[in-house]
């Protein structure tokens, strides 16, 4: 299974991505898969995304007006142009091939990040595209993690738009064996509340299971009817995979994520040629 098919097993829909430990890397890998397959894909954020464009397989669309993912054009690979969608190079016999599009709005004050498009504009685009039967696969980063492998949500996070079919939570296994602290956990206070841990405790699979299962933990903001997908990333060694399976089996066999059931857990290593190392599901 590809990462694209993991996110959209039943065809194009809207997915949000939250957590820590590889969100941008995951978006980049999925954009690459979509580009190679000629599949329309819209990437965006309801928060902020680093500059310069971190997703080389995507054309960069800057501005509050939505992009046109299906408009024909040239084959420029320049992703720095403003308010412009540039399709990728066409494959022989495929003149309709398009590149994924990364939609952002303005540069933040310090110049290091892009802000996402206005939430109301993004939601209007999703609703109108859905009504018209033209909704592409959409992947929206809905929180920030400051580069930490583990993330708990603050009071105003995550920012989840309407029309979401799948909420995907990513957790970095590189946190295991490290002390609980700000170098490992983004939003330390809500993490401590959800896990009942103390600062400098060692992060274990049990602590991550508590975070995932808590109603205000990893899947905070998930709505009734949303498909819940857990991605345990940074499974770069055999021991990492064994720990991930241990977490996955506990989550799937018990009540998790508050009122919602997690039916699928993917174990990934995004730096490998084959990123999915295992899938555990009911």
C-alpha positions as a Markdown table, in Angstrom:
| # | Residue | x | y | z |
|---|---|---|---|---|
| 1 | Unk | 0.0 | 0.0 | 0.0 |
| 2 | Unk | 1.2 | 3.5 | -0.8 |
| 3 | Unk | 1.0 | 6.4 | 1.7 |
| 4 | Unk | -1.6 | 8.0 | -0.7 |
| 5 | Unk | -3.8 | 4.9 | -0.6 |
| 6 | Unk | -3.4 | 4.8 | 3.2 |
| 7 | Unk | -4.9 | 8.3 | 3.5 |
| 8 | Unk | -7.5 | 7.9 | 0.8 |
| 9 | Unk | -8.5 | 4.2 | 0.5 |
| 10 | Unk | -11.9 | 5.0 | -0.9 |
| 11 | Unk | -11.0 | 7.8 | -3.3 |
| 12 | Unk | -10.4 | 11.6 | -3.0 |
| 13 | Unk | -11.6 | 13.2 | 0.3 |
| 14 | Unk | -10.4 | 15.6 | 2.9 |
| 15 | Unk | -7.8 | 14.5 | 5.5 |
| 16 | Unk | -6.2 | 16.5 | 8.3 |
| 17 | Unk | -2.8 | 15.8 | 9.7 |
| 18 | Unk | -1.9 | 16.5 | 13.3 |
| 19 | Unk | 0.8 | 15.6 | 15.8 |
| 20 | Unk | 4.6 | 15.6 | 15.6 |
| 21 | Unk | 7.4 | 13.5 | 14.3 |
| 22 | Unk | 7.2 | 13.9 | 10.5 |
| 23 | Unk | 4.1 | 15.8 | 9.3 |
| 24 | Unk | 5.9 | 17.8 | 6.6 |
| 25 | Unk | 8.0 | 14.7 | 5.6 |
| 26 | Unk | 4.7 | 12.8 | 5.2 |
| 27 | Unk | 3.1 | 15.5 | 3.1 |
| 28 | Unk | 6.2 | 15.6 | 0.9 |
| 29 | Unk | 6.2 | 11.8 | 0.3 |
| 30 | Unk | 2.5 | 11.8 | -0.5 |
| 31 | Unk | 3.0 | 14.7 | -2.9 |
| 32 | Unk | 5.7 | 12.7 | -4.6 |
| 33 | Unk | 3.4 | 9.7 | -5.0 |
| 34 | Unk | 0.6 | 11.8 | -6.3 |
| 35 | Unk | 2.9 | 13.5 | -8.8 |
| 36 | Unk | 4.2 | 10.2 | -10.2 |
| 37 | Unk | 0.7 | 8.9 | -10.6 |
| 38 | Unk | -0.8 | 12.1 | -12.1 |
| 39 | Unk | -3.3 | 12.4 | -9.3 |
| 40 | Unk | -4.7 | 15.8 | -8.3 |
| 41 | Unk | -3.7 | 16.7 | -4.7 |
| 42 | Unk | -4.2 | 19.8 | -2.7 |
| 43 | Unk | -2.0 | 20.5 | 0.3 |
| 44 | Unk | -2.5 | 23.3 | 2.7 |
| 45 | Unk | -2.5 | 24.3 | 6.4 |
| 46 | Unk | -4.8 | 25.9 | 8.9 |
| 47 | Unk | -1.8 | 27.2 | 10.9 |
| 48 | Unk | 1.7 | 27.8 | 9.5 |
| 49 | Unk | 4.2 | 26.0 | 7.2 |
| 50 | Unk | 7.9 | 26.6 | 7.0 |
| 51 | Unk | 9.6 | 28.6 | 4.2 |
| 52 | Unk | 10.9 | 28.1 | 1.6 |
| 53 | Unk | 8.4 | 25.6 | 0.2 |
| 54 | Unk | 9.4 | 22.3 | 1.9 |
| 55 | Unk | 7.5 | 20.1 | -0.6 |
| 56 | Unk | 9.4 | 20.0 | -3.8 |
| 57 | Unk | 6.9 | 17.8 | -5.7 |
| 58 | Unk | 4.2 | 20.5 | -5.3 |
| 59 | Unk | 3.6 | 23.8 | -7.1 |
| 60 | Unk | 3.3 | 26.7 | -4.7 |
| 61 | Unk | 0.1 | 28.7 | -4.9 |
| 62 | Unk | 0.2 | 31.9 | -2.8 |
| 63 | Unk | -2.8 | 34.0 | -2.1 |
| 64 | Unk | -6.3 | 34.0 | -0.6 |
| 65 | Unk | -7.9 | 32.9 | -3.8 |
| 66 | Unk | -8.2 | 29.1 | -4.3 |
| 67 | Unk | -6.0 | 27.4 | -7.0 |
| 68 | Unk | -7.3 | 25.7 | -10.0 |
| 69 | Unk | -5.9 | 22.2 | -9.8 |
| 70 | Unk | -7.1 | 21.1 | -13.2 |
| 71 | Unk | -6.1 | 24.1 | -15.3 |
| 72 | Unk | -3.7 | 23.2 | -18.2 |
| 73 | Unk | -0.5 | 25.2 | -18.4 |
| 74 | Unk | 3.3 | 24.9 | -18.9 |
| 75 | Unk | 5.7 | 22.4 | -17.2 |
| 76 | Unk | 7.6 | 24.9 | -15.0 |
| 77 | Unk | 9.1 | 23.3 | -11.9 |
| 78 | Unk | 9.4 | 26.7 | -10.2 |
| 79 | Unk | 7.4 | 26.5 | -7.0 |
| 80 | Unk | 8.2 | 30.1 | -5.9 |
| 81 | Unk | 5.8 | 31.9 | -8.3 |
| 82 | Unk | 2.9 | 33.7 | -6.7 |
| 83 | Unk | -0.8 | 33.0 | -7.5 |
| 84 | Unk | 0.2 | 30.5 | -10.2 |
| 85 | Unk | -0.4 | 26.8 | -10.7 |
| 86 | Unk | 2.2 | 25.1 | -12.9 |
| 87 | Unk | 1.5 | 21.5 | -13.9 |
| 88 | Unk | 4.4 | 19.1 | -13.9 |
| 89 | Unk | 6.2 | 17.6 | -16.8 |
| 90 | Unk | 3.8 | 15.4 | -18.9 |
| 91 | Unk | 4.6 | 11.7 | -19.3 |
| 92 | Unk | 4.6 | 10.2 | -22.8 |
| 93 | Unk | 1.0 | 9.7 | -23.8 |
| 94 | Unk | -0.4 | 11.6 | -20.8 |
| 95 | Unk | -1.1 | 15.2 | -21.6 |
| 96 | Unk | -3.4 | 15.8 | -18.6 |
| 97 | Unk | -0.8 | 15.0 | -15.9 |
| 98 | Unk | -0.8 | 17.6 | -13.1 |
| 99 | Unk | 1.4 | 18.3 | -10.1 |
| 100 | Unk | 0.1 | 18.6 | -6.5 |
| 101 | Unk | -0.5 | 22.1 | -5.3 |
| 102 | Unk | 0.5 | 23.6 | -2.0 |
| 103 | Unk | -1.8 | 26.5 | -1.1 |
| 104 | Unk | -0.6 | 29.1 | 1.4 |
| 105 | Unk | -1.5 | 32.8 | 1.8 |
| 106 | Unk | 1.0 | 35.2 | 3.2 |
| 107 | Unk | 4.5 | 35.3 | 4.7 |
| 108 | Unk | 4.5 | 35.6 | 8.5 |
| 109 | Unk | 6.2 | 38.6 | 10.1 |
| 110 | Unk | 9.5 | 36.9 | 10.8 |
| 111 | Unk | 9.7 | 35.6 | 7.3 |
| 112 | Unk | 10.3 | 32.0 | 8.3 |
| 113 | Unk | 6.8 | 30.6 | 7.7 |
| 114 | Unk | 3.8 | 30.8 | 5.4 |
| 115 | Unk | 0.4 | 31.3 | 6.9 |
| 116 | Unk | -2.5 | 29.2 | 5.6 |
| 117 | Unk | -5.3 | 30.6 | 3.6 |
| 118 | Unk | -8.2 | 32.2 | 5.5 |
| 119 | Unk | -10.2 | 29.3 | 7.1 |
| 120 | Unk | -13.5 | 30.6 | 5.7 |
| 121 | Unk | -12.1 | 30.7 | 2.2 |
| 122 | Unk | -10.6 | 27.2 | 2.6 |
| 123 | Unk | -13.9 | 25.8 | 3.9 |
| 124 | Unk | -15.9 | 27.5 | 1.1 |
| 125 | Unk | -13.6 | 25.9 | -1.5 |
| 126 | Unk | -14.0 | 22.4 | 0.1 |
| 127 | Unk | -17.8 | 22.7 | 0.2 |
| 128 | Unk | -18.1 | 24.1 | -3.3 |
| 129 | Unk | -15.7 | 21.4 | -4.7 |
| 130 | Unk | -17.6 | 18.7 | -2.9 |
| 131 | Unk | -21.0 | 19.9 | -4.3 |
| 132 | Unk | -19.6 | 20.1 | -7.8 |
| 133 | Unk | -18.1 | 16.6 | -7.6 |
| 134 | Unk | -14.6 | 18.1 | -8.2 |
| 135 | Unk | -13.1 | 17.5 | -4.8 |
| 136 | Unk | -9.5 | 16.3 | -5.2 |
| 137 | Unk | -7.6 | 14.5 | -2.4 |
| 138 | Unk | -6.9 | 17.2 | 0.2 |
| 139 | Unk | -4.4 | 17.0 | 3.0 |
| 140 | Unk | -4.3 | 19.8 | 5.5 |
| 141 | Unk | -1.8 | 20.3 | 8.3 |
| 142 | Unk | -3.9 | 21.4 | 11.3 |
| 143 | Unk | -1.4 | 22.1 | 14.0 |
| 144 | Unk | 2.3 | 22.7 | 14.6 |
| 145 | Unk | 4.9 | 20.7 | 16.6 |
| 146 | Unk | 8.0 | 22.9 | 16.5 |
| 147 | Unk | 10.0 | 19.9 | 15.2 |
| 148 | Unk | 9.3 | 17.7 | 18.2 |
| 149 | Unk | 8.5 | 14.0 | 17.8 |
| 150 | Unk | 5.5 | 14.2 | 20.2 |
| 151 | Unk | 2.7 | 16.8 | 20.3 |
| 152 | Unk | -0.2 | 17.5 | 22.7 |
| 153 | Unk | -2.7 | 20.1 | 21.7 |
| 154 | Unk | -3.0 | 23.5 | 23.2 |
| 155 | Unk | -6.4 | 25.1 | 24.0 |
| 156 | Unk | -6.9 | 26.5 | 20.4 |
| 157 | Unk | -5.6 | 23.4 | 18.6 |
| 158 | Unk | -6.0 | 21.7 | 16.3 |
| 159 | Unk | -7.7 | 23.9 | 13.8 |
| 160 | Unk | -9.9 | 21.4 | 11.8 |
| 161 | Unk | -12.0 | 22.7 | 8.9 |
| 162 | Unk | -15.3 | 21.3 | 7.7 |
| 163 | Unk | -15.7 | 18.4 | 5.3 |
| 164 | Unk | -13.0 | 16.3 | 6.9 |
| 165 | Unk | -13.3 | 12.6 | 6.3 |
| 166 | Unk | -10.0 | 11.4 | 8.0 |
| 167 | Unk | -8.0 | 12.7 | 10.9 |
| 168 | Unk | -4.5 | 11.3 | 10.8 |
| 169 | Unk | -2.3 | 11.6 | 13.9 |
| 170 | Unk | 1.5 | 11.1 | 13.6 |
| 171 | Unk | 3.8 | 10.3 | 16.5 |
| 172 | Unk | 7.6 | 10.1 | 16.3 |
| 173 | Unk | 9.0 | 6.9 | 17.9 |
| 174 | Unk | 12.3 | 8.7 | 18.4 |
| 175 | Unk | 10.7 | 10.0 | 21.6 |
| 176 | Unk | 10.9 | 6.6 | 23.2 |
| 177 | Unk | 13.6 | 6.4 | 25.9 |
| 178 | Unk | 14.0 | 10.1 | 26.1 |
| 179 | Unk | 13.0 | 12.2 | 29.1 |
| 180 | Unk | 9.7 | 14.1 | 29.1 |
| 181 | Unk | 10.5 | 17.7 | 28.5 |
| 182 | Unk | 10.3 | 20.6 | 26.0 |
| 183 | Unk | 13.0 | 19.2 | 23.8 |
| 184 | Unk | 10.9 | 16.1 | 23.1 |
| 185 | Unk | 7.3 | 17.2 | 23.7 |
| 186 | Unk | 5.6 | 20.2 | 22.1 |
| 187 | Unk | 2.9 | 21.6 | 24.5 |
| 188 | Unk | 4.3 | 20.0 | 27.6 |
| 189 | Unk | 1.6 | 20.9 | 30.1 |
| 190 | Unk | -1.3 | 19.3 | 28.2 |
| 191 | Unk | 0.9 | 16.3 | 27.6 |
| 192 | Unk | 1.5 | 15.9 | 31.4 |
| 193 | Unk | -2.2 | 16.2 | 32.1 |
| 194 | Unk | -3.2 | 13.6 | 29.5 |
| 195 | Unk | -0.5 | 11.1 | 30.4 |
| 196 | Unk | -0.2 | 11.8 | 34.2 |
| 197 | Unk | 3.5 | 11.9 | 33.7 |
| 198 | Unk | 6.0 | 14.1 | 35.5 |
| 199 | Unk | 8.8 | 16.1 | 33.9 |
| 200 | Unk | 11.9 | 14.0 | 33.3 |
| 201 | Unk | 10.0 | 10.8 | 33.3 |
| 202 | Unk | 11.2 | 8.5 | 30.5 |
| 203 | Unk | 8.8 | 8.3 | 27.6 |
| 204 | Unk | 7.6 | 4.7 | 27.2 |
| 205 | Unk | 5.0 | 3.0 | 25.0 |
| 206 | Unk | 2.6 | 3.2 | 27.9 |
| 207 | Unk | 2.9 | 7.0 | 28.1 |
| 208 | Unk | 2.2 | 7.3 | 24.4 |
| 209 | Unk | -0.8 | 5.0 | 24.7 |
| 210 | Unk | -2.2 | 7.2 | 27.4 |
| 211 | Unk | -1.7 | 10.3 | 25.2 |
| 212 | Unk | -3.4 | 8.6 | 22.2 |
| 213 | Unk | -6.3 | 7.3 | 24.3 |
| 214 | Unk | -7.1 | 10.4 | 26.3 |
| 215 | Unk | -10.1 | 12.5 | 25.0 |
| 216 | Unk | -8.0 | 15.6 | 25.1 |
| 217 | Unk | -4.9 | 13.8 | 23.8 |
| 218 | Unk | -3.7 | 13.0 | 20.3 |
| 219 | Unk | -7.1 | 12.9 | 18.7 |
| 220 | Unk | -8.5 | 16.0 | 20.3 |
| 221 | Unk | -10.9 | 17.7 | 17.9 |
| 222 | Unk | -11.9 | 14.6 | 16.1 |
| 223 | Unk | -15.6 | 14.7 | 15.3 |
| 224 | Unk | -18.2 | 11.9 | 15.2 |
| 225 | Unk | -18.0 | 10.0 | 11.9 |
| 226 | Unk | -14.4 | 10.9 | 11.1 |
| 227 | Unk | -12.1 | 8.0 | 10.3 |
| 228 | Unk | -9.2 | 7.9 | 12.8 |
| 229 | Unk | -5.8 | 6.9 | 11.5 |
| 230 | Unk | -2.7 | 6.6 | 13.7 |
| 231 | Unk | 0.7 | 6.8 | 12.1 |
| 232 | Unk | 3.7 | 5.7 | 14.2 |
| 233 | Unk | 6.6 | 7.2 | 12.4 |
| 234 | Unk | 10.4 | 6.9 | 12.7 |
| 235 | Unk | 10.2 | 3.1 | 12.9 |
| 236 | Unk | 13.8 | 2.9 | 11.6 |
| 237 | Unk | 15.0 | -0.2 | 13.3 |
| 238 | Unk | 13.5 | -3.6 | 14.2 |
| 239 | Unk | 13.2 | -2.6 | 17.8 |
| 240 | Unk | 11.2 | 0.5 | 16.7 |
| 241 | Unk | 8.8 | -1.7 | 14.8 |
| 242 | Unk | 8.4 | -4.0 | 17.8 |
| 243 | Unk | 7.6 | -1.1 | 20.0 |
| 244 | Unk | 5.2 | 0.3 | 17.4 |
| 245 | Unk | 3.3 | -3.0 | 17.2 |
| 246 | Unk | 3.0 | -3.1 | 20.9 |
| 247 | Unk | 1.4 | 0.4 | 20.9 |
| 248 | Unk | -0.8 | -0.4 | 18.0 |
| 249 | Unk | -2.2 | -3.7 | 19.5 |
| 250 | Unk | -3.0 | -2.0 | 22.7 |
| 251 | Unk | -4.8 | 0.9 | 21.0 |
| 252 | Unk | -6.8 | -1.3 | 18.6 |
| 253 | Unk | -7.8 | -3.8 | 21.3 |
| 254 | Unk | -9.0 | -1.2 | 23.8 |
| 255 | Unk | -11.2 | 1.9 | 23.8 |
| 256 | Unk | -9.2 | 4.8 | 22.4 |
| 257 | Unk | -9.4 | 8.4 | 21.3 |
| 258 | Unk | -12.4 | 9.2 | 23.6 |
| 259 | Unk | -15.6 | 8.3 | 21.8 |
| 260 | Unk | -13.9 | 7.2 | 18.6 |
| 261 | Unk | -12.4 | 3.9 | 17.6 |
| 262 | Unk | -9.0 | 3.7 | 15.9 |
| 263 | Unk | -9.3 | 0.9 | 13.4 |
| 264 | Unk | -6.0 | 1.3 | 11.6 |
| 265 | Unk | -2.4 | 2.0 | 12.7 |
| 266 | Unk | 0.4 | 2.4 | 10.2 |
| 267 | Unk | 4.0 | 1.9 | 11.1 |
| 268 | Unk | 6.3 | 4.0 | 8.9 |
| 269 | Unk | 9.8 | 5.1 | 8.3 |
| 270 | Unk | 9.6 | 8.0 | 5.9 |
| 271 | Unk | 13.3 | 8.0 | 5.0 |
| 272 | Unk | 13.1 | 4.5 | 3.6 |
| 273 | Unk | 12.3 | 3.7 | -0.1 |
| 274 | Unk | 9.3 | 1.7 | 1.1 |
| 275 | Unk | 7.9 | 3.9 | 3.9 |
| 276 | Unk | 5.2 | 1.7 | 5.3 |
| 277 | Unk | 6.7 | -1.0 | 7.5 |
| 278 | Unk | 3.5 | -2.5 | 8.7 |
| 279 | Unk | -0.3 | -1.9 | 9.1 |
| 280 | Unk | -2.3 | -3.1 | 12.0 |
| 281 | Unk | -6.0 | -3.0 | 11.7 |
| 282 | Unk | -9.2 | -4.6 | 13.0 |
